[in-house]
Every structure is written in C-alpha cells, then in structure tokens.
C-alpha cells in the first residue's frame, strides 16, 4: 500500500492545525503608511499627518481573532502645514517630543469578527499610549489580507510575500492624555480624530 | 500729503485682501507645504505626498487691515495738501 497520499494529507492537516500567525512588519519602505489626524475647533480646523509608522502585527488568516501586535509612531514625524504650529505641536507644552518620542498602540483583541474572502472586519480593542499615559481604545477595523502581493507592490527585485492592510478610524481626547489639557480649546479642539490606512509586509 | 497717505492705506488694505484671496481665503494661518493625494495601486491605500508650497493665510488680510487702517487714520495728522495750495492761491 502506498502511504504517500496519507502522509501528505496528515502533514497538511498538521500544518493547518499548528498554523502559526504571520508576522507583518509595518515599517513601510514606500512611505505610504500614514496616520492622519484632525482637530475641528470653533475657530480653526487643524489637519495633519504622520509617516513614521513601524511595528509588528501577528495575523492568522484562518483565525483573525487571535491578532496581536504593536504599532509605533515616531512623534517627530507629526506634520502640519504651518511651520510655527508644527513647532508648537512638537514642543513641551503639547506633544513634548523630547521626552515622549513615541506613540504606541498595543492590540489586545479583536471582537465581533466577521470574515468575507480576504477581508476581516472587527472591533479592535487595544491600549494607546501617548505622552506616557495609557488608555484603552476601541474602534472598528478592516483587515485586508493580500496573499502573495508583496512582490507586486515592491517591484520585480522585491521578495515574495504577503501584505496586510489595516484601516481604522477613532477619536481620542487630548485631555485624557495630558496634551495641554483644557487649554486653547476654542482653537485646538479637545477631540482628536485619528484615521489610519497602513500596510504591513511579511516576506516568505 | 493726507490724500497720498490715504491712497497708500487703501493700496495696503486691497493688497492684503488680494494676497489672502490668492492664498485660497483660508481661515487659518499661512502654510509652507501642500498635500497631494496619491493612491497605492496594490493596497489601494489613499495617502498624501507632502510638497513645499507657500500659501498665505489670514495673517495677510490682518496685516493689510492693520497697516491700511493705521495709515488711513494716521493721515489725519497731516494737513490736506490740496487745501493748502488752494489757500495759497487765494493769498
């Protein structure tokens, strides 16, 4: 009796059962990964972005519920179009980049996961740390798993691999994180709307 | 003299207004960069690229109003040149 097909099925099953999450690196060499922020105050609307995204997320396409990871943001890459405002924003009174150079988001869990083909939608729960203050944040998130698309994105000299795109939008209060709390609220709103669309890569 | 200063004040006011309008009549301050929308074809992520570009803001209008107003009201410290020359002609 030929045991080859049985062995093949068994090893495939073993692989399936012991499938480990794929680790995606969110440091994007193409510079596409951007976090946008908006503060809409009565007197002024401030829009800006930040491109210093890094971090790793472990994602299992078969079991998206177990997604874990950390996304980091280099605070010095926060950008607004007015240079004077940018100076103030990075200064001690606001973001205090010298003492708090990073913003960190730790993914705790995904709840209410719904999966259709390569797209997963869920409620993301995690801990957001800004200026040394950590608060739990939850938001709707869409995860798009693009199997084998890394080379198409990086170019013919790039490695083969997968991509994971995260899209989410949520709001935080600057007073919760000690960002010049209670000050200048007529020009800089307390609520900060944050949206991010970022891609992570996992070379084979 | 007064009339010349008043003409200058209107020029400053109008200049400030024109510069503000050219800059897009923004409520905010001047900007030194502009965001141009881009799209990543594989991930379909929409992002922006930052390019250097100066666009005047509300301060250009404010400077125009302040300078124009100052010159206009300051002009009353000077005598009317035309009235003086008229008076001299009568003498």
Interface residues (C-beta under 8 A of the other chain):
Chain A: X30 X32 X33 X34 X43 X44 X45 X46 X49 X79 X81 X82 X83 X84 X85 X144 X146 X149 X152 X153 X163 X165 X197 X198 X199
Chain B: X27 X28 X29 X30 X31 X32 X33 X34 X35 X38 X40 X42 X43 X44 X45 X46 X47 X48 X50 X57
